[in-house]
Each structure stands twice: as structure tokens, then as C-alpha cells.
Amino acid sequence: MITANDLKVKGIKAIEKELQERDEAVITFRGKPKYIVLDIEEYETMRSLQIEAAYKELRKKKEQDKAYISDANTLIQRIENEL
């Protein structure tokens, strides 16, 4: 963990040191975790996995007829019709 004061004094070097030892750097403020810093590659991997999981969930809902998939114009028209 990195304190806000350490971050202020040491800057990016404090983050780099923490990321050498762990996958994420937790920055604390007044003794409580406040922020998490990730290496950009780690973030992109995590984000890709989240998007893939959301896509699989949507496909599953569509197969069960519990989701409606359309383009933006069709969706806007559908919303206007419901109003």
C-alpha cells in the first residue's frame, strides 16, 4: 500500500515500486484504501474479460428471449413508441 503522503513525496516511483511487487497499487488516504492503480496491460486484460463476460451474458439472455438487440435508431424509435 502507498500512503497519499508517499505518493506526494515519491511520485510515480512509489507506484512503480509497488507494481513490481504486486498486480495493483493501493493508495491510502487517512489510513483507508482510496484508489487502486493498475499497469495498463493488466487493466486492458481485466477490461477485456469484463466485456467478454457481459457479451456472453447478453447472448445467453437473447437465446432465452430475455434481451432485445437492435441498432441505435431502432432502439430510439422503440422508446419513442413506448412514450
N, C-alpha and C positions, 0 to 999 in steps of 0.2 A: 504494500500500500504506500501511496505517496501522499503526504500531507499537502494542503494548499500552500503552506509556507515553503516546503521543499520545492514545490513547483515554481513558486515565485523566485526563489533564490537560485535554483539549479536549472530551471527551464526545461527544455526538451531533453537534456541529458538525463534528468531524473526519469522521464518516461522511457527513454531508450534503455536505460539500465533495468528498469522493471520488466520491460518486454523481452529482454534477453533471458530472464529467469522464468517468466510466466507468459501465458497466451494473452493476458489482458492486464492493464494497469488500472488499479482502483485509486481514484483520487478522493481523499477525505477532506471534509470541511468541518471544523469544530468537532473532530473525533468521530464523525459519521460518514459512511460512504456516500459520495455525492455524484461522481462521474466515473465512467469506465472508458478507457482508451484502448482501441484495438489497432493492430497493424492492419493496413489497408487490405492486404491479401486475405487476412483472417476475416475481416468484415465482409469482403466480397463473397467469400466462400459461404459464410453464415447467411448472408442475404440471398444468395442463390438457392440454398437449401430451403429457406423460408418460402421463397417464390415457388419452388418446385412442389413443396408440401401444399401450399394454397391452391396451386393448379390441380393437383391430384384430388384434393377435397372438392373442388368445383366440378371436375369431371365426374366424380362419384355422385354428387348431388344431381348433376344433369342426367346421368344414367337412371337415377331414381325419380326423375321428373320433379325434382325439388329445386331446380335452378333454371333460370331463363337466361339465355345467352344471345346477345344481339350487338349490332353496331351502335354507335352513339346516336345517330339520327333516329333509328328505330326506337331506341330507349326514350329519347326525348318525346317522340310522338306518343308512345305508350303512356308516359307520365302525364302529358297534356290531356290525353283522352280520359284518364282516371280523375283529373281535376274537374 
